[in-house]
Each structure stands twice: as C-alpha cells, then as structure tokens.
Amino acid sequence: MYLGVPFENARRAYYADKTWPLELRKGYTSPTNALLRIPFEEGPYYLFKNSFPLAAHAFTFWVAFLTYFSFAKNKFFFLWVYNDFSYEYIKFGMMTSCFFLASFMAYPFYFTREMVDIWPKERGGHCTWNNNYRQCAKWMLENVDMMGYNYLSGYWGWVRRYGAQYFIGLWVADSLGMFCNNNQAHNSIEVQFPIASESI
C-alpha cells in the first residue's frame, strides 16, 4: 500500500516547486527527476512524508474491493456456471458495483490531503485539524452525517486519473485467473449446505 506514496509525493513536489519564486525553486524538470533527486537532496524519508492519506486510501480501497469482489464471485457463480449467462457481462456488473463501493469508502481518506492543505483556514490562520491528516480523518468520521457529500468533491477527477487504471488492471487480473475460486470439492460453495457438511 505504500508503493504509490513516493511517486505521488514526487509528483506533488514537482508541481509545488513550479509555484515558488525563482530563487527558491529546486529546478525539478519532471516528476521522475524529482523522484530521483529528492532522496539525495531532502533525504529518503521525504518521499514518505505525510503518507497517511495515501496509505489509508490505498489500504481501504484494495481491502474493500478484493473483499466485495470475492464475496460477489462466490455468491453469483451459478449465473455463469449453471444458467449459461456470459461471465464477461456478469463480471462487468460485479466489478463495477464493487469498484464504486470500494472507491466510495476510500476516496475521503485521499481527500483529507486537500482539506488540510487547500481548504481556507479559520480566522487568524488557525487550522481546525492542526495541519494533521489523522485529525482531519477523525473529524470527517465524526461529521459524516452532515458533511458526507462534501468528502466526494473531485471524485470523478480521481476516477479519470487513477480509478480507470485500477479498473482495467483488476479486469485483466481476473481474466488471468488471479481471482480464481478453484477450491477442493469439500470446500467449494456448491456443497456447503448443512447436510453435505455434516456428511463429510
């Protein structure tokens, strides 16, 4: 879950560097250049600085998606095994619903970065969350009943930038058999009924 953090931090450092006055700029020529220079100039820890939003988002998304998709594949196997519906159509429906459910749960963690870094501060420059991403996530959970819809601001931009790639990668992974549910006969879903379980 931490693999994407250095790349995201390097990308943000590159774009942030362009906003500084000329005398304060580091002179990164690209996100890749920033990724290669930062460990030597700022120290390797800098690439993992403030990684809570990215790590929490990635952990929540992947755990939720893999859990939901495995559950759906286990529950609806009869549609393509016994009823001869096309697996590709069923997979598209299952994967789409699981993807949006997982991303709906995970995106607010990603959005905490924008809330802390960009949202206007209180009078006097005071930050509600003391510039702390974890405090912001805690505040989000406490106020989800009133502010829940606001946490999805920019969601479709995330889908265009990252979500579409995730979806395609997961589709290919399933096509290659990485979500295969080929269990032994006594563990398979088809025989997990009380009578069959007792007779084993």
C-alpha positions as MATLAB code, in Angstrom:
seq = 'MYLGVPFENARRAYYADKTWPLELRKGYTSPTNALLRIPFEEGPYYLFKNSFPLAAHAFTFWVAFLTYFSFAKNKFFFLWVYNDFSYEYIKFGMMTSCFFLASFMAYPFYFTREMVDIWPKERGGHCTWNNNYRQCAKWMLENVDMMGYNYLSGYWGWVRRYGAQYFIGLWVADSLGMFCNNNQAHNSIEVQFPIASESI';
ca = [
       0.000    0.000    0.000;
       2.998    2.312    0.454;
       4.404    1.691   -3.036;
       2.480    4.561   -4.611;
       3.345    7.110   -1.907;
       6.858    8.094   -3.166;
       5.558    8.568   -6.719;
       2.649   10.721   -5.559;
       4.878   12.799   -3.282;
       7.405   13.298   -6.087;
       4.625   14.381   -8.437;
       3.275   16.860   -5.913;
       6.785   18.185   -5.160;
       7.349   18.794   -8.873;
       4.131   20.778   -9.297;
       4.591   22.616   -5.977;
       8.118   23.615   -6.995;
       6.723   25.484  -10.002;
       4.683   27.750   -7.707;
       7.662   29.036   -5.666;
       9.660   32.178   -6.540;
      12.577   31.531   -8.885;
      15.237   31.902   -6.192;
      13.579   29.229   -4.002;
      12.868   26.625   -6.671;
      14.682   23.282   -6.726;
      14.519   23.128  -10.517;
      12.808   19.776  -10.985;
      12.323   19.094  -14.700;
       9.716   16.354  -14.275;
       8.112   14.184  -11.577;
      10.661   11.466  -12.405;
      13.502   13.935  -11.951;
      12.024   14.919   -8.575;
      11.735   11.230   -7.610;
      15.424   10.644   -8.398;
      16.740   13.834   -6.754;
      14.680   14.022   -3.556;
      16.302   11.052   -1.725;
      19.746   12.667   -2.114;
      18.756   16.299   -1.540;
      15.982   16.015    1.048;
      16.565   12.512    2.401;
      14.665    9.289    1.609;
      12.114    9.932    4.358;
      10.805   12.951    2.428;
       9.228   10.663   -0.173;
       7.103    9.097    2.584;
       6.314   12.343    4.370;
       2.629   12.835    5.220;
       1.748    9.451    3.758;
      -1.325    8.807    5.927;
      -3.931    9.949    3.347;
      -2.395    7.931    0.510;
      -1.734    4.825    2.599;
      -5.177    4.881    4.260;
      -6.846    5.428    0.892;
      -4.935    2.591   -0.788;
      -5.468    0.179    2.114;
      -9.205    0.886    2.320;
      -9.738    0.691   -1.443;
      -7.871   -2.562   -2.055;
      -9.173   -4.378    1.016;
     -12.754   -3.308    0.296;
     -12.630   -4.099   -3.416;
     -10.994   -7.503   -3.041;
     -13.375   -8.444   -0.221;
     -16.506   -7.360   -2.087;
     -15.445   -8.882   -5.395;
     -14.501  -12.216   -3.830;
     -17.836  -12.245   -1.994;
     -19.780  -11.403   -5.171;
     -17.916  -14.015   -7.193;
     -18.687  -16.640   -4.572;
     -22.374  -15.735   -4.334;
     -23.234  -15.345   -8.021;
     -21.222  -18.220   -9.526;
     -24.455  -20.007  -10.511;
     -25.246  -17.306  -13.081;
     -22.408  -18.363  -15.388;
     -21.851  -21.936  -14.174;
     -25.448  -23.222  -14.276;
     -27.521  -20.569  -16.074;
     -25.189  -20.001  -19.024;
     -25.047  -16.224  -18.738;
     -21.898  -14.715  -20.223;
     -19.271  -14.412  -17.499;
     -17.938  -11.194  -19.045;
     -21.296   -9.447  -18.587;
     -21.712  -10.704  -15.038;
     -18.113   -9.773  -14.231;
     -18.659   -6.248  -15.556;
     -21.682   -5.789  -13.281;
     -19.939   -7.246  -10.230;
     -16.679   -5.403  -10.778;
     -18.384   -2.066  -11.441;
     -20.520   -2.228   -8.310;
     -17.602   -3.432   -6.149;
     -15.289   -0.768   -7.588;
     -17.668    2.094   -6.853;
     -18.474    0.807   -3.384;
     -14.769    0.459   -2.513;
     -13.816    3.819   -4.004;
     -16.761    5.494   -2.254;
     -15.357    4.217    1.060;
     -11.713    5.032    0.271;
     -11.831    8.386   -1.516;
     -12.499   10.532    1.602;
      -9.121    9.434    3.027;
      -7.482   10.681   -0.168;
      -9.465   13.920    0.096;
      -8.094   14.716    3.575;
      -4.946   15.993    1.866;
      -6.910   18.622    0.003;
      -8.908   19.547    3.099;
      -5.812   20.168    5.225;
      -3.624   21.738    2.531;
      -6.079   23.783    0.466;
      -9.289   24.464    2.371;
      -9.476   28.001    3.848;
      -8.224   28.312    7.402;
     -10.137   29.806   10.298;
      -9.670   33.418   11.352;
      -6.091   34.080   12.325;
      -4.789   31.246   10.131;
      -5.773   28.580   12.677;
      -6.336   25.123   11.178;
      -9.250   23.091   12.565;
      -7.162   19.931   12.372;
      -3.839   21.475   13.442;
      -2.424   20.598    9.984;
      -2.724   16.899   10.873;
      -4.207   14.448    8.350;
      -5.173   11.915   11.009;
      -7.039   14.580   12.980;
      -8.814   15.587    9.782;
      -9.846   11.972    9.076;
     -11.135   11.678   12.656;
     -13.114   14.916   12.216;
     -14.519   13.589    8.927;
     -15.830   10.446   10.581;
     -17.384   12.454   13.412;
     -19.159   14.789   10.968;
     -20.019   12.363    8.185;
     -23.757   12.768    8.781;
     -23.648   16.488    7.859;
     -20.612   16.721    5.569;
     -20.531   13.319    3.862;
     -21.345   14.562    0.365;
     -18.586   17.196    0.527;
     -15.945   14.489    1.046;
     -16.545   13.233   -2.505;
     -15.611   16.535   -4.131;
     -13.243   15.822   -7.016;
     -14.151   12.125   -7.084;
     -14.542   11.942  -10.883;
     -11.125   13.526  -11.333;
      -9.679   10.710   -9.223;
     -11.563    8.152  -11.344;
     -10.064    9.623  -14.536;
      -6.537    9.782  -13.139;
      -6.297    6.577  -11.089;
      -9.598    4.716  -10.956;
      -9.774    3.809  -14.654;
      -6.289    2.270  -14.462;
      -7.234    0.317  -11.336;
     -10.389   -0.975  -13.008;
      -8.553   -2.121  -16.139;
      -5.800   -3.746  -14.072;
      -8.330   -5.623  -11.939;
     -10.218   -6.756  -15.035;
      -7.010   -8.148  -16.538;
      -6.052   -9.786  -13.205;
      -9.386  -11.614  -13.104;
      -9.029  -12.638  -16.764;
      -5.618  -14.135  -15.918;
      -7.166  -16.201  -13.118;
      -5.882  -14.238  -10.136;
      -9.362  -14.244   -8.602;
      -9.927  -17.921   -9.397;
     -12.135  -19.704   -6.905;
     -10.978  -23.202   -7.738;
     -11.292  -24.882   -4.354;
     -11.226  -28.511   -3.376;
     -14.606  -30.225   -3.646;
     -15.272  -30.360    0.096;
     -14.573  -26.600    0.391;
     -16.481  -25.456   -2.693;
     -19.595  -23.346   -2.335;
     -21.795  -25.863   -4.126;
     -21.510  -28.416   -1.299;
     -21.518  -26.084    1.694;
     -25.004  -26.921    2.896;
     -25.730  -28.287    6.401;
     -26.443  -31.851    5.249;
     -23.421  -32.037    2.946;
     -21.153  -30.501    5.583;
     -22.241  -32.996    8.202;
     -21.730  -35.944    5.876;
     -18.082  -35.100    5.165;
];
